[in-house]
Amino acid sequence: MSGVEGSSTPGKVAAGLRGRADFDPARAEGHGLADSRRAFTTSVRLGWQIESNWTDPLLFLIFLVARPVASALILIVMLEVISGGANRDLRAFVITGSALWSFVVAGMAGLAWSVLDDRERYRTLKYLVVSPSTLVVMLLGRGTARVASGAMGAMIAIGVGIVFLGVPFDVTRVDWGLLVPVMVVGLASIVALGLLLAATVLQSRQDSWSYPDAVAGALFLVVGAIFPLTVLPGALQAVGLLVPLTWWLEGVRQALFPGALSSIGGAGSFYAQVTGRLTPSGGEVIIVLLATTAIVTLAAATIYGVSERRARDRGLFDRTTGS
Amino acid sequence: MTSYVYRPSASPSAAADWDRGRVLRTNIRAILGRAYPRVIGSTREKSWIFFEIALPFLTTSAFVFVYRSLQAPPEYIGFVVLGGAMTAFWLNVMWMMAAQLYWEKDQGNLELYFTAPIDLMSVLLGMAVGGLFASLIRAAVVLGVGTAVYGVVFVVDQWLLLLAVFALTLTALYGLGMVLASLFLLWGREAWNLTQLFQEPIYFVSGLNFPVGRLGFLGALAIATIPLAVGLDAMRQLAFPPGSLPFGTPPPDVEALILVVMTAVFLYAARVMIRFLERLARQEGRLIARGR
């Protein structure tokens, strides 16, 4: 790069100006890791304020719990209508799945909504883009706040299930050795999916607020969140096994409720046909979760990079739309 | 020819010294003008076809498979498909009606609405008409594809009543959307969160995937207050064989009357709220201040 013209990032601008005595490159390029850390923590704090300071704590708590609990209740009533409450295993299965799914939705929506919020509502995205901080770091920070609120909602919903809806839970039987790695890797996969959605809404207009819900709703079908995959046709089961969230849900269920109904395996399942085993072991869940998460993360990082470059080239960061 | 009176007036409409024909024409143009970006916007952003039509069908399918895993009677699959189709309208009412005036404030359009010599109800009606375009397509796809893929069998004896109930459900829903649009504007930043809050909980009390009568008192309360609940129950009674719905709710003709009452009440309430908002906006000026 020989000059400033045509530069598309602050770093390139800095490269163009480097050598001039009155220019400090750090003001455009930032200070590396320290800047990233500061941008991330500031974004998390800002995201949490946006998430929570619109109301008093009690109403915020109700807000956190209402969606996951209502989702679980829809499924509970569906079970009651048909089986009259006879199947307690299935009840635990759907309550856990729907509660965890609200966490997934929150995590996936966090990054995408940050883009839309900052571009369409606050109109600050263009300023963030030209700042020395890396945009994706700030988006991850904003998304983290929503992940945190989603996690709180999911935990409370599972608690409601245990206390009021008869979910059999014994804290002494929890497999922490499985739960901790599965949660960590699962969280990474949720964030990667959120990044994919952020890349999508960078290119689309304001009305894409509902896209995260739509994508999460579609994945809902193939990940065994509310029914065992064995109900699905073989091809859809195979698709489900490629999604990290399927393995995350299976791992969390195995860890919290050892011996509970498997969402992946079971007699006649695609998994059983391929592997010859009825259900996956904890180690197998972790390995497949790691592998699928690595693929999704790589794809998300690549697609996000392409999307951000395209948005810079076409001036999409300061475009506001309405309908 | 445009003419305005030169005296203190309560509103831009009052200041415009127009005959009735011109007032009517202007308001019709306002309706069409507000509907226009929603219809045209849909054709400019093709991704909504995938995200808002194809994917929601998969969400509905998930609930179909829950019933399949429970070996439920086939009517229940139909209940889910019909419920899935109706969510299109509820989501549209919440996201593109209830929260819309708040968005308009953020975008700087709201003061234009308040200063234009048009009735704000025309703007809201335009939003509804424009929003219906995408919602109808989404609902039709979910219903059509769901019926074909999952072999749903409808048994309809009273087509006219079914169509009337459907139309009344939409008018009541969008009437509610107009009321909520005013309320959400007053509530400011809470509107955004309320939009999210009014999804799954409303789906639950409306019996989106199961007969609402199963909820007992809660279901009765929903039938009396939420257009989605009463409309869906009436449509299920009219579209599936008698006896499919085992729990007692009012017959469909009574539910149609409930929808008529809801429509009238919501539209009247919306009008009152809009007048209140206009007064607040003009006298205090705080409604159009961004960031509240």
Boltz contact constraints between the chains, C-beta under 6 A:
constraints:
  - contact:
      token1: [A, 54]
      token2: [B, 189]
      max_distance: 6.0
  - contact:
      token1: [A, 54]
      token2: [B, 190]
      max_distance: 6.0
  - contact:
      token1: [A, 63]
      token2: [B, 193]
      max_distance: 6.0
  - contact:
      token1: [A, 63]
      token2: [B, 197]
      max_distance: 6.0
  - contact:
      token1: [A, 66]
      token2: [B, 197]
      max_distance: 6.0
  - contact:
      token1: [A, 66]
      token2: [B, 201]
      max_distance: 6.0
  - contact:
      token1: [A, 67]
      token2: [B, 200]
      max_distance: 6.0
  - contact:
      token1: [A, 70]
      token2: [B, 200]
      max_distance: 6.0
  - contact:
      token1: [A, 70]
      token2: [B, 201]
      max_distance: 6.0
  - contact:
      token1: [A, 70]
      token2: [B, 204]
      max_distance: 6.0
  - contact:
      token1: [A, 71]
      token2: [B, 200]
      max_distance: 6.0
  - contact:
      token1: [A, 73]
      token2: [B, 204]
      max_distance: 6.0
  - contact:
      token1: [A, 74]
      token2: [B, 204]
      max_distance: 6.0
  - contact:
      token1: [A, 74]
      token2: [B, 209]
      max_distance: 6.0
  - contact:
      token1: [A, 77]
      token2: [B, 210]
      max_distance: 6.0
  - contact:
      token1: [A, 78]
      token2: [B, 66]
      max_distance: 6.0
  - contact:
      token1: [A, 78]
      token2: [B, 209]
      max_distance: 6.0
  - contact:
      token1: [A, 78]
      token2: [B, 210]
      max_distance: 6.0
  - contact:
      token1: [A, 81]
      token2: [B, 210]
      max_distance: 6.0
  - contact:
      token1: [A, 81]
      token2: [B, 214]
      max_distance: 6.0
  - contact:
      token1: [A, 82]
      token2: [B, 70]
      max_distance: 6.0
  - contact:
      token1: [A, 82]
      token2: [B, 72]
      max_distance: 6.0
  - contact:
      token1: [A, 83]
      token2: [B, 70]
      max_distance: 6.0
  - contact:
      token1: [A, 121]
      token2: [B, 106]
      max_distance: 6.0
  - contact:
      token1: [A, 204]
      token2: [B, 45]
      max_distance: 6.0
  - contact:
      token1: [A, 204]
      token2: [B, 47]
      max_distance: 6.0
  - contact:
      token1: [A, 205]
      token2: [B, 45]
      max_distance: 6.0
  - contact:
      token1: [A, 211]
      token2: [B, 51]
      max_distance: 6.0
  - contact:
      token1: [A, 214]
      token2: [B, 51]
      max_distance: 6.0
  - contact:
      token1: [A, 214]
      token2: [B, 55]
      max_distance: 6.0
  - contact:
      token1: [A, 214]
      token2: [B, 56]
      max_distance: 6.0
  - contact:
      token1: [A, 217]
      token2: [B, 59]
      max_distance: 6.0
  - contact:
      token1: [A, 218]
      token2: [B, 55]
      max_distance: 6.0
  - contact:
      token1: [A, 218]
      token2: [B, 58]
      max_distance: 6.0
  - contact:
      token1: [A, 220]
      token2: [B, 59]
      max_distance: 6.0
  - contact:
      token1: [A, 220]
      token2: [B, 62]
      max_distance: 6.0
  - contact:
      token1: [A, 221]
      token2: [B, 58]
      max_distance: 6.0
  - contact:
      token1: [A, 221]
      token2: [B, 61]
      max_distance: 6.0
  - contact:
      token1: [A, 221]
      token2: [B, 62]
      max_distance: 6.0
  - contact:
      token1: [A, 226]
      token2: [B, 66]
      max_distance: 6.0
  - contact:
      token1: [A, 227]
      token2: [B, 65]
      max_distance: 6.0
  - contact:
      token1: [A, 227]
      token2: [B, 66]
      max_distance: 6.0
  - contact:
      token1: [A, 227]
      token2: [B, 69]
      max_distance: 6.0
  - contact:
      token1: [A, 231]
      token2: [B, 65]
      max_distance: 6.0
  - contact:
      token1: [A, 231]
      token2: [B, 68]
      max_distance: 6.0
  - contact:
      token1: [A, 231]
      token2: [B, 69]
      max_distance: 6.0
  - contact:
      token1: [A, 322]
      token2: [B, 107]
      max_distance: 6.0
  - contact:
      token1: [A, 323]
      token2: [B, 37]
      max_distance: 6.0
  - contact:
      token1: [A, 323]
      token2: [B, 38]
      max_distance: 6.0
  - contact:
      token1: [A, 323]
      token2: [B, 41]
      max_distance: 6.0
